[in-house]
């Protein structure tokens, strides 16, 4: 068991590129992480890492051993999952990250229901509109609402979500209603902004007779925030135009607090999906939570507005 644990520490060190980052991730001191690596190197009789004051890299031997470690750890996960599949109940902790608004309205209320059916699985929910590093934060599954790019991660699609531009009627009466995408450049646009975000680049579609055309705009505005619910509040209070998934603002649109702007030029839809770290086989605890969430989330989002889910 000690050897297996040391292999897990080694993999985390290589993934994160430093002893201190691995220590934070594993809740170990850097000294203990270093000791575990030294134990592993002594057991193997080979140096696995080259350390300098600025960086840490796997040696050639370490790179080969790293690949074997991944295979061994995957086999252990496969063994655990096979036991669960034969009647053993899923158990352990699942670390989940999700956007703030989605977590508050949709995911949060579903977690107690999942726990009631799976009492041996603990759910550790981390809500943030920032995109957390799945490996660095030891996240088992992330719910992302984004245009997902190809990566080494595994993606399970939940739905394509319609997005809209919205503003308070009083803002539009005071500033005028945009007619064409380029008109947005003269308006106060409310932006979701944090390091690495692309939310200030808005892509609007213009349906034509043959095919839809896209207009890409680099949007600026006097106010931005890293919390999508703050943008909704600002929009309702008449401070500008926001780009939002329809399901998030369906009630405000229905009540008249917000008006859809330029419905003939809608923003590109966004994909809602579950993203897993690069693993060929999901642990039973993660698979069970994923299977529980997907159909229920689809139903809840579709119920929020007839056109919210494409």
N, C-alpha and C positions, 0 to 999 in steps of 0.2 A: 504493500500500500504506500510506503514511503517513497519507493521508486516512482510509482504512478503520480503521486503528488508533486515530486520534483520535476517530472516531465511536464506536468501542467504549468508549473512555475516557469520552466524554460520556454515553453510555447508562448506564454504571455509576455515574457521579456522580449522575445524576438518580434512578436506582433507589435508591441508598443515602443520598442527601440530604446528602452532605458530601464534600469533597476528601480529607480524611484517611481516611475509611472506604473510599472508592474506592481510595486508594493502598494501604491494607492489603490490600484484596481483590485488587488487581492486582499487588501486590508492587512498587509504585513509591513514591517519596517524594511527599509532598503537593506539593512544589515542582514535580516533574516532571509530576504530574497537572495542576496549574495551568497550566504551560507548554503542555501539549497542548491544553487548552481555549482558551488565548489564540491558539494557532496556528489552531485551528478557527474562532474568531471572526474572526480577521484574514482567513482565506481566504474566509469568507462575507460579510464586511463587515457583521456584525450581532452584537449582544450576545445571548448565549444564556442567561446566568445572571445573576441578581441575588444579590449576596453581601453579607451583613451579618456582624457578629461572632457572631450567634446562629443564623442559619439561611442556607440556600442554596436558592433556588427558580429553576426555569426561567422565563424571560421568556415572553411570549406567542409570540414568534418561536421561542424555544427549545422550547416545547411542541410546536409544529407540526413543527419539525425533528426532535425526538425520535421522533415517530411515523414519520417518513420513514426515520430511522436504523434503527428496528426492522425496517421492510420491507426495507431494503437488506441488513442483516445476516442476515435470514431467507433472502433470496435467495441469499446466499453459502453459507449452510448447505445450502440445497436443491441448489446446484450441486455441492458436495462429496459430498452423499449420492447424487446421481444417478451420479456417477463410480464410487462404491463399489458401487452397485447394478448397474452394468454390468461388474462383475468386479474392480474395485479392492478391495483388502483394507482393512477399517476400520483407522484408525490414530489415534494421539493419546492423550491422557490422559482418563480418566473419574474424576471425584471422586464417591464414593459415601458416603453416611452411613446408618447402621443402628443399631438398639438393640444394646447390649452383648451380651446373652445370645444373641440371634439371630446376631450377627456371629461370635461365638466358635464356636457349635455348627453353624451352617448355612452362612452366607455365606463365612466364612473358608476352609473346606475346598474350596469350589467355585471360588474365584478362581484358584488354580493351574491347575485343569482348563480354565477359560476362557482363560487366558493361553497354554496349550499349543496351543489351537486358533486363537488370535488373537494371535500374537506381536508385532504392531505396536501393540497397544492396552495402555497402562499403566493399572493400576487403583490409585487412591489411596483407600484405605478409611479412613473416620473413624468409629469406634464410640463411641456415646454414647446414654444413655437420655434425655438432654436433646433437645428438638426444635430442631435448628439452623435458623437462617434461611437458606433455600436461596439467596436472592439475595446476601445479605451474605457468605456463605461460599463463593460460586461453586460450589455443589453441582450436579452434573449430574443426579443421581438420588438420591432418598432412599427407603429402605425404612421404612415406618411401620407400627406395630402399634397402631392407635388407632381411635376412632370419628371418622371423617374428615368434616369439615364442608365445605360448598361453598366453593370459593375459585377464584382465577384459575389455580391449578395444574392440571396434567393428571394424572389418577389412573388407574393400571392395576391392577385388582384381582388379587390372587393367590389368596386364600382367606378364608373366614370361619372364625375360630378359636374353639373352645369354651374358656371360662374356668371356673375352679373356685375355691372357697374351700378352703384346705388348712391343716392344723395337725398337729403331732405327736401321736400317741395319748396320750403322757404329759401333754401340756398339757390335752387334752380330759378326761382322767381326773381331773386336779386341779381344773379350772375348770368342768367340765360341758360337755355338747354343746349348742350352740344349737339350738333347735327352730323359731324364727321369726326373720325378718330383724331385728326390733327387738331381739332378744337380743344381737346383735353390739355394741350400745351399751354392754353390761356387760363386754365382753371386751377383751383387749389385741390390737388390730389393727395389723398391720405395713404401713406405707405407703410407696409410691414417691412421693417428693416432691422437686420442684425448681421453680424459678420458672416459672409459667405452667401447671403441671400441674393436672389435674382428678382425679387418681387417688384423692383422699380422698373423692370422691363415688362411692359404690358403688350400682349399680342391679341389684337382684335380681328375678328373675321368679318368679311363682307360677302354674304352669299350672292352669287351671280346665277345666270341662267345655266351655265355649264358646270362651274365648280366654284368653291369658296376661295376667296383671296384673303391673305393675311396682311395686316398692317402692324409692324413692330414699332413701338414707341419707347423711348427712354423718358420716363416720367419723373418730374420733380415736384416737390410740394413743401409747404412751410411747416408741416407737422408729420412726424413719423413715430412709430412705436414698435416694440418687439412683442406686443400682445395684440392678437387680432380682435379681441373683444373691445379693446380701447378704441380701435379704428371704427368699429360699429357705433360705439357711443358718440364719438366725434361726428360721424356722419349724421346720426339722428339729431344731434344738437345743431346741425346746420353749418359745420365747419369745412365741408368739402365733399369730394367724390371718392368713394372707396371701391375697390375690387374685392368681391367676396363670393365664396361658394353660396349658391342660392339657399341651401338648407339652413345656413347659419343666420340668414336674414329673412327667412320666409315669413315669420310672424310680423316683423316690422313692415315688410312689403304689404302683407295682407291688411294690416291696421292703417296703412297710409302714412306711417311715420317715415318710411323711405319709399322712394320712387325709382324704378329701374330706368337707367339712363341709356339711351341709344340701343334699344332692344334689337334693332336691325344690325348692329355691329357688336355681337356678344364676344366676350373674352373666350379664349380657347378653354375647353373643359380641363379639369385636373383629375388625375387618377388618385383614388384612395386605395391603398394597398398595405399589406403586412409585409415587412421586410425582415428577413432573418440573416444573421451572420453566415459566412460561407461554411455550411455544413451539409453533407450529403444526406444525413439522416437526422430528423428532428427528435429531440427527447420527447417522451410520451407526455410530459407535463406541458410542453410548449405546443405540441400537436393538439392536445385536448382543448387548450384555451383557444387556439386558432379556429378549430372546428366549431367550437361553441359560439365564437364571436361573429364569424362571417355571415351566416344567414340572418342573425338577429340585427346586425348593423345594417344590412341591406334593407330589411323590413322597416326599421326605424327611420332611416333616411328617406325612403320612398314615401313613408307616411307624412313626413314633415312638409312636403310639397309635391304635387303630382309630377312636376317637371324637374325635380331636384336631381334625380338619378337618370342618366342617359341609358 
